Amino acid sequence: MSSPYHQHWTLDPGVAFLNHGSFGATPRAVLEFQQALRDEMEREPLQFLWRHLPQRLAEARDELARFLRAPSAGLAFVPNSTAGVNSVLRSVKLEPGDEILTTDHAYNACRCALDDAATRAGATVVIAPVPFPIDSADDALAAILGAATRRTRLAMIDHVTSPTALVLPIERIVRELEALGIDTLVDGAHAPGMLDLDLSEIRPAWYTGNLHKWVCAPKGAGFLWTREDLRETTRPTVISHGWNTPRPGSSRYHELFDWTGTFDPTAWLGVPEAIRHLEEMHPDGWPGIRRDNRTMILQARRMLTDRLSIPPPCPEEMLGSMATLPLPPPLHDHPPVTIDPLQLEWFDRHRIEMPIMPHAGRRWFRISAHLYNSIEDYERVVEVLR
């Protein structure tokens, strides 16, 4: 039986879509809102992009700031978290011998950005080995602090890890690293909409997140939040007119990030509509969405571990709306290819969309939950693995 919320999305009803964590899925009403914006833009591009866009971006940013509980002065829209990470790495001055700290759970694209920045500066990327399976959040904190040294210039830490779906104790990590004089860039790609975010409490040096995942905004909507003392020196990856053409009432930080050349800004302008639409969709608003998604993923994980005799690799306290589990022993070894053939087979033969990925020398599968999912989606996984 499908979820009563499924009708709000255009997802194929014949597919068990358990990979919301990769690209998200946008409700049809939000897509229609975005298309109306695009129609307006094409009727008069100059009016839309040059005269009215700054004010509309400011209004959208204020709405997002309320959702994230952060001052809008520190928020800038970016296409995605990877762009946010690259912006920070472009802005941080690294010297030969400096170290950038991250974990072995870091998202590959952002890890590549670290490697590139370190190579150009003569710095080193240090990898903290966070255990998985893991017993508690304390183990993750200890692993990260144990890898920090007096040469650590910057730490990039995931809030919710992509390969293992762990929710790391990010506020504790930020405070402990801060006490050592280390700034933290939080890769929060999965966190907005999944977790009850309060950036004013976390207070990292930088926090970047995706809004096309759990917030269900159009693709191309992300943000970078920057601490007040770092806004003057934080730059986007592309410099454009904002460098020397200030607008009345706009900060230099927003001048630089709001316009980096001709692009389609409707994904950013659609963020408030996505926040409002999902809030109105659920009788308990966003707290109810987060609660129901997490309840679904915990129920699904318990069913999978019980029926397939798989030991849970982490405590439930470290999960949000995703969970990663090991494939049964005969399927442990990962083939040396980019896309796992088993993932393709599950989609082609069984209409299950679910990522399979390597980590720590073995194969894992990751399940996600959003309102459109039902427990029957995960029962299909049990039957296929059996």
N, C-alpha and C positions, 0 to 999 in steps of 0.2 A: 504494500500500500504506500503510495507516494505521500510526501509531506503536503499539507494544505497550503504551504507557502510556495511550492514549486511553480505555481501558476504565475508568480510575479517575475520569473526569469524566463529567458528564451532558450534555456538549456534543453538539449535533446532528451525527451522523456524516456527513451530506450537505453540511455547510458547511466550507469552508476557513477556520477561525477564526484570522485573522492580526492580531487587534487585542487581544491580551492586555493591551497597555499602557493601554487605556482603563479597564476595570473589573475586569480579571482574570477568573478562573474558579475556582470552589471545588470540590475533589474531593468525590465523593458521600459518602465516609466522614466528612469534616469537616462536611458538611451534616447528616449523621445525628447526629453528636455535638452539633451546635448544636440540632437539634430535640429531642434528649433533655434538654438544658438548659432549653429553652423549656417542655417538658412538666413538668419539675420546678418551674419558676417558677410555672406556672399552677395546680399542685396546692396550693401554699402561697406566695402572692406575698410576704407579709410576712417569712416565714422566709427566702426566697431573696433579696429585694431589701434588706431592712433589717438582718437579723441576721447573715447569712452572707456577703453580698457583699463587704464590706471585706477580709476575709481571703482570699477567692478572687481578688479583684483583685490583692492584694499578691503572691499566688503566681504569677499569670499574668504580672505585671510582672517578677518575678524571672526567669522563664523567658525573657521577651523580652530582658531585660538581658544575659543570657548570650549570646543569639544576636547581639546588636548590639555586644557587648563594651563595655558602658557601665555605670556605676554605676546601680542601680535607683532611687537617691534622686533622680536627675534625670529619670526617665522618668514621663510621664503619658500615659494613654490619651486619645485624641480620636477623633472619627468619621472624620476624613480629614485630609490635609495642608492643605487649604484652611482648615479649622477651626484647625489649628495656626498657620498664618500669621496668621489674624485674631486669635488669642489674643495673639500677640507684638505685633502692631500696636496692640492695645488696651492693652498694657502699657508700650510705649515712649513716653516723653514727648517729643513733637515740638514745636518752636517755629517761629514764622514765620521764614522764611529757611533753615530746615534742608533738607537734601537726602536723599532715599532713592535709593540706587543699585540698578539692576537691569539686565538685558540685554534685547535685542530677541528673545530666545528664551524669555522667561518665560511660564509658563502663564497664559492669559488670566484665569482666575478670580482668581488671586493678584495679577496685575497690577491688576485692578479693585479689590482690597482695598487695594493701595498707593495708587491714585488717590484712593480715598475717605478714607483716613487723611491723606494730604497735603492734600486739599481742606479737611478739617475743621481742620487745624492751621495752614494757611497755608504749608505746606511745598511742596517741588517734587520730582517724580519725575524722575530723570535716567536716560536709557536709554543703556547702553553698546552700540554696534553691533558685535556679534561676527560676523565674516564667515562666510558659508556659501554656497557651498563654502569649506572651510577647510583649510589645509595642516598645521597642528600645534596642539597644546594651548597652545603658547607664544603663538600669535596670540590665543587667547581670554583668556589671562591679561593680555596687553598691552592689549587693548581695555578690560577691566574696570578695570585700574589707571589707564589713561589718562583714564577718566571720573570718577575719584575726586577730590574737592577737599577743602579745609579745612572746608567746610560739610557734608560727608557725615556724616550721623548714623547711618545704618544701611544695610547692603547686603543685598539678598535675591537669592541666586544659586541656580540650579538645579544639582543634582548631575548628573542626567540630564535633558536638555531634552526637553520633550514634542513640539514640532513637528519638531525636527531629530534627535532621538535621540542627541545628542552627550553623551559622558561628559566633563564638565569636570574639570580638575585641582583638585578642590575643596580638598584640604589645602593646596596651594600658595597658592590664592586666599585662604583663611582666614588663613594666616600673613602674607601680604603686606599684607592689609587691616588685620590686627591691628597690624602694625608702624606703620601710619598712624593708629592709634587708632580704627579703625572696627570695630564689631561686625558679624558676619555671621549672618544667618538663612539657613540652607540649606534650600531646598525639595527634599527628597529623595524626592519622591512615588514614583519608579520604582526607587529604589536598593535597598531591603531585599529580599533574595532574589535580585536580579540581580547585585549586586556583593558582594564580600567586605568588608562594612562593619566598621569598627572606630572607633566614635565616640570612644573614649578617645584615639585617635591624631589624629583630625580636630580635635577640641576646638573647635567653633564656639561662638558665643554661644547659638544655638538650632539645633536640627535637627529637622525634622518629616518624617515619612514615612508612606506608605500600606502596610498589610499585606494589603489585599485584592487587590493586584496580584501581584507575583512570589512572595510568601509564600503566596498562595492562601487566606488566611483569609476568613471571611465578610465580606460588604459591611458597612461601618461600622466597620472596625478600622484605626485609625491611631495615631500616637504623636507626642508632642512631648518632645524632650530639651532640658533647660535647664542651662546652666552654673551651677556652684554659687553664684557671687556674684549671680546674677540670679533665683534661685528665689523669693526672698522677695517680689519685685515683679512676677513674671510671673503673670498672671491668665487664667482661662478666659473665654470670651466670655459665659458666663452665670454669675452668682453665686447660690449657693443656701445650704443649711444649713451648709456647711463654714465659712462666714465667722465664725460665732459658736458652733459646737458642735463643739469639738475632740474627737477620739477618742484614747484613751491609746495612745501609741507611734506615732502618725501625724504626719507633717510637715504644716505648713500648706499647702505646695505640693500634696501629695496630697489633703488635706482638700478643697481647692477644686476640683480637677480630677476626683476620683473620683465626685462626686455633684453634678450640675447640674440635677437634677429627674428625674422619672420617665422612664425610657427602657428599652430592651431591651439589657442588657449582654452578651448571649450571644455577640455578635461578638467582643468583647474577651476573654471567657473561652475562646473557641475558638481564640485565637492559638497557645497552646502545642500544641494538638492538630494544627493546621496545620503548625507547624514540625516536630513529631515525625513526622507522617504522611508528609510529603514526604521527610524524611531517610531513613525506612525504605523508601520506595518505590524509591529509587535505590541500587544496590549500593555506590556511593562517597559516599553521603550528599549533603549540600549542596555540597561542592566539586565532586562529579560533576555535579550539576544545573546549577550555574553554568557549568561547562566545556562540557557538552553543549549547553546553550541557546546559548552564544556560538558554539560550533562550527557549529551549525545556521544561525544568522543570517549568519555570515561565508560559509558555503557558498552560502546562498540569495542573498546580495547579489552574490557573484562570478558566479553563474549569470545573474542578472537583468542585471547590467551588461554581461556578455559577449554574451548573446543579443540584447539590445535596444540594444546600442551606446550605453549610458548611461555617462558618466564618473562614477566614484565621487566624491561630494562631500566626503569626509573620509577620513583614514587609518583603517585597521582598529584602530589603537591607541586610537581615541576611541569605540569601540563596545562595548556590552554585549550585551544580548539583543534589541535593536531596531536598525533601520536605516531611514533616510529617503532616498528617491531621487526625482529629478525625473521627472515624466511626460514622455513624448516631445514634441518641439516642437509638433506640431499640438494638443496638449492643455495647453499652458503656461498660457494665460489662465484665470483663475479667475472663474466667474460670481458676480455680486453677490448671493449667497443664503447663508443660514446653513448649511444642509446641502448639500454638493456633490451635484448630481443624478447625477454619475458614480458616486459611492459607493453611492447607492441602486440604480442600474442594475446595478452589479456584484453586489450582493446578490440582487436580484430575478431577474436573468437567469442569473447564473453561480454563485450561492451562495458568493460570496467576501466575507468580512467584513473590510474593510481601510479605514482612514481615509485620506481625501484632504483636504489642508489647504493654505491659502495661507501663503507665507512669502517675504519679500523680493521681492514682485511676481510670483511664479510659483506654479504648482501642484506639490505633492509628494505622494507616497504613502509610508506608513510600514508596515513589516512588523515583526512581533514573533515570538518563538520561545519556546515552553515545551515541556515533555516530551511533550505530546500531539500536537505537530506532526511532520510528516514532509516530506521534500524535495518530495514530490508536491504538497503544498499550494502551494508557491511556483511549481512548474511550471504550475499552473493560471493563475497571474497572467501568466506569460510568454505563454501561449496567448491569453489575452484581450487583452493589450496588442498582440500581433502582429496 
